[in-house]
Amino acid sequence: MFSKEYWSSSAEKLHSTKYLAIMASMIALKIVVSYWYIPVADNLRILFTFLFVSVESCILGPVAAVVSGMVTDILSFIIHPTGPFFFGYTLSSMAGSLIYALFLYRQKITLWRLAGSKICVNYLVNLLMGSLWSSMMFSKGFYYYFAKSIIKNTVLLPVEIAAMYAVFKIIMPTLEKRHLI
């Protein structure tokens, strides 16, 4: 991850028709899947898009995954706005994609890598960044959103890790056979 080649190999995928088609398909899937969620509280939902983000980030790498995260967030807002646009949430989408890519791109996929990536996304992006954006957008303070979000993200963490592990176990043979990872 500390080499120029690591980052340039991901950036080159933005010039490949094959990988752009994969990115476009994943963007469409993430947008469609984002419509199905379980509401927990105001501005707090259980989503399943993390499964697609993690797989996409594993295939595309950090540069392309960040671009995809940005495009997904903006297109999702254009297609189905659920309030005013706020660029902070776009940054969160980009940060989540980056974290998954740093843990999974060009790496042996293990339970520990999947768990590490999900822990970082849940606590750095969902909890810290999400609470900050919510406090800036809505009337309640940072700690109000932090308290609700820490409970949700902690309770769901083992389930989300297990879901990621199951998905990767199922699709890894296909990804390897098609030389996508």
Number of C-alpha atoms within 10 A of each C-alpha: 13 6 7 8 10 15 15 14 15 22 18 14 20 19 11 11 10 11 18 16 12 17 25 14 12 19 23 15 15 21 18 12 15 15 13 13 13 11 11 12 12 10 12 18 14 15 14 17 18 20 17 17 24 26 23 26 28 25 24 29 29 30 22 28 31 23 17 25 26 22 18 23 21 19 15 19 17 11 9 11 11 9 8 8 14 14 13 16 19 19 17 22 25 23 22 27 31 27 24 27 29 18 25 26 24 17 13 10 17 13 16 12 18 20 19 17 22 25 19 16 24 23 17 16 22 25 22 19 21 23 24 18 18 22 17 14 15 12 8 11 14 18 13 12 23 20 12 16 24 17 12 19 19 14 11 13 17 14 11 20 21 14 15 21 19 12 15 19 13 11 12 15 12 11 15 10 10 9 9 15 20
